[in-house]
Amino acid sequence: MSTLAEIESAAQALPAEEQRELLRFLLRIVPVGDGEMSAAPRLFSDEEIDGWLKEDREAMRRFRESA
């Protein structure tokens, strides 16, 4: 394997545990600057959060009714 495309294809063909092992290896050897790997905080409005809570409560109600 000599191209990134070949390496990516081979990595996708690995079983999940070997993919995780490969990722751990890459994280050890690839230099990463501060902040490069961290995601920016996600901000959600009160309305979005309230909507998700409502959906969760409704899903739980349906789940309990089906049991």
C-alpha positions as CSV (number, residue, x, y, z in Angstrom):
1,M,0.0,0.0,0.0
2,S,1.4,3.3,-1.0
3,T,-1.4,5.7,-1.4
4,L,-3.8,7.2,1.1
5,A,-6.8,5.8,-0.8
6,E,-5.3,2.2,-0.5
7,I,-4.7,2.7,3.2
8,E,-8.2,4.1,3.7
9,S,-9.7,1.1,1.9
10,A,-7.7,-1.4,3.9
11,A,-8.6,0.4,7.1
12,Q,-12.3,0.2,6.2
13,A,-12.0,-3.5,5.6
14,L,-10.6,-4.2,9.1
15,P,-12.9,-5.6,11.8
16,A,-14.1,-2.9,14.3
17,E,-11.6,-3.8,17.1
18,E,-8.6,-3.6,14.7
19,Q,-9.9,-0.2,13.4
20,R,-9.9,1.0,17.1
21,E,-6.4,-0.4,17.5
22,L,-5.3,1.4,14.4
23,L,-6.9,4.7,15.6
24,R,-5.1,4.4,18.9
25,F,-1.8,3.8,17.1
26,L,-2.4,6.8,14.9
27,L,-3.3,9.0,17.8
28,R,0.0,8.0,19.5
29,I,2.3,8.7,16.5
30,V,0.6,11.7,14.7
31,P,1.6,15.1,16.1
32,V,-1.5,17.1,17.0
33,G,-1.4,20.7,18.1
34,D,-3.5,22.0,20.9
35,G,-7.1,22.4,20.0
36,E,-6.8,20.5,16.6
37,M,-8.7,17.5,17.8
38,S,-11.2,19.2,20.2
39,A,-14.5,20.2,18.8
40,A,-16.0,23.6,19.5
41,P,-18.8,23.6,22.1
42,R,-22.2,23.0,20.6
43,L,-24.8,25.6,21.6
44,F,-28.5,24.7,21.5
45,S,-31.4,27.0,22.1
46,D,-33.9,26.4,24.9
47,E,-36.5,25.6,22.3
48,E,-34.3,22.8,20.8
49,I,-33.6,21.3,24.2
50,D,-37.3,21.5,25.2
51,G,-38.2,19.8,21.9
52,W,-35.8,16.9,22.5
53,L,-37.1,16.5,26.0
54,K,-40.6,16.4,24.7
55,E,-39.7,13.8,22.1
56,D,-37.9,11.7,24.7
57,R,-40.8,11.8,27.0
58,E,-43.2,10.8,24.3
59,A,-40.9,7.9,23.2
60,M,-40.7,6.7,26.8
61,R,-44.5,6.9,27.1
62,R,-45.0,4.8,23.9
63,F,-42.3,2.3,25.1
64,R,-44.0,1.8,28.5
65,E,-47.4,1.4,26.8
66,S,-46.1,-1.3,24.5
67,A,-44.6,-3.4,27.3
